[in-house]
């Protein structure tokens, strides 16, 4: 795993929704969900039609996400483009 200078931006967060916020509003489906570790926003992954997690990063610059599914164990830094 790569090093990341943004790990200090991880907060204890409460998920903002039980599914992708954007897709729930529009009635779209998603492939997998990502949790923003800065604010708790739940968005769909880049394999999903709408890519809401990436759009959230582009709007907020919150760098770190992890899978919303409890069975996965990794983190991704958008800025460093690396798993951390």
C-alpha positions as CSV (number, residue, x, y, z in Angstrom):
1,X,0.0,0.0,0.0
2,X,1.1,3.5,-0.7
3,X,1.8,6.3,1.7
4,X,-0.7,9.1,1.9
5,X,-0.4,12.6,3.3
6,X,-4.2,12.8,3.7
7,X,-4.8,10.3,6.5
8,X,-5.2,13.1,9.0
9,X,-8.5,14.0,7.2
10,X,-10.2,10.8,8.3
11,X,-13.0,11.5,10.7
12,X,-15.5,9.4,12.6
13,X,-18.4,9.6,10.3
14,X,-22.0,8.6,10.2
15,X,-23.2,7.4,6.8
16,X,-25.4,9.9,5.1
17,X,-27.8,7.3,3.7
18,X,-28.4,3.5,3.4
19,X,-27.6,3.7,-0.3
20,X,-26.1,6.2,-2.9
21,X,-27.6,9.6,-2.0
22,X,-27.7,10.7,-5.7
23,X,-29.1,7.4,-7.0
24,X,-31.8,7.3,-4.3
25,X,-32.9,10.8,-5.4
26,X,-33.1,9.9,-9.1
27,X,-34.3,6.3,-8.8
28,X,-31.1,4.9,-10.5
29,X,-29.3,1.7,-9.5
30,X,-25.7,1.4,-8.4
31,X,-23.0,-1.3,-8.5
32,X,-21.2,-0.7,-5.2
33,X,-21.1,2.0,-2.6
34,X,-18.3,4.2,-1.2
35,X,-18.2,6.1,2.1
36,X,-16.4,9.4,2.3
37,X,-14.1,9.3,5.3
38,X,-14.3,13.1,5.8
39,X,-18.0,13.6,6.0
40,X,-19.9,10.3,5.6
41,X,-21.4,10.9,2.2
42,X,-22.4,7.6,0.6
43,X,-22.0,7.6,-3.2
44,X,-21.8,5.0,-5.9
45,X,-18.6,3.6,-7.3
46,X,-17.0,4.3,-10.7
47,X,-18.4,1.1,-12.1
48,X,-21.9,2.6,-11.5
49,X,-23.6,4.7,-14.2
50,X,-23.5,8.0,-12.2
51,X,-20.1,7.7,-10.4
52,X,-21.5,9.8,-7.4
53,X,-18.5,9.1,-5.1
54,X,-16.1,10.6,-7.6
55,X,-18.4,13.5,-8.2
56,X,-18.5,14.1,-4.5
57,X,-14.7,14.2,-4.4
58,X,-14.6,16.6,-7.3
59,X,-17.1,18.9,-5.6
60,X,-15.6,18.8,-2.1
61,X,-12.0,17.6,-2.5
62,X,-12.5,15.1,0.4
63,X,-9.7,12.7,-0.6
64,X,-10.4,9.4,1.1
65,X,-13.1,6.8,0.6
66,X,-13.7,3.2,1.6
67,X,-16.2,0.6,0.6
68,X,-19.6,1.0,2.4
69,X,-19.9,-2.8,2.5
70,X,-18.6,-4.2,5.7
71,X,-17.0,-7.2,4.0
72,X,-14.4,-5.1,2.2
73,X,-11.2,-3.6,3.8
74,X,-9.4,-1.0,1.8
75,X,-9.2,2.8,1.5
76,X,-8.6,4.9,-1.7
77,X,-7.1,8.4,-1.9
78,X,-8.3,10.3,-4.9
79,X,-5.5,12.8,-4.7
80,X,-2.7,10.3,-4.5
81,X,-4.5,7.9,-6.8
82,X,-3.5,5.0,-4.5
83,X,-4.9,2.4,-2.1
84,X,-3.8,3.3,1.5
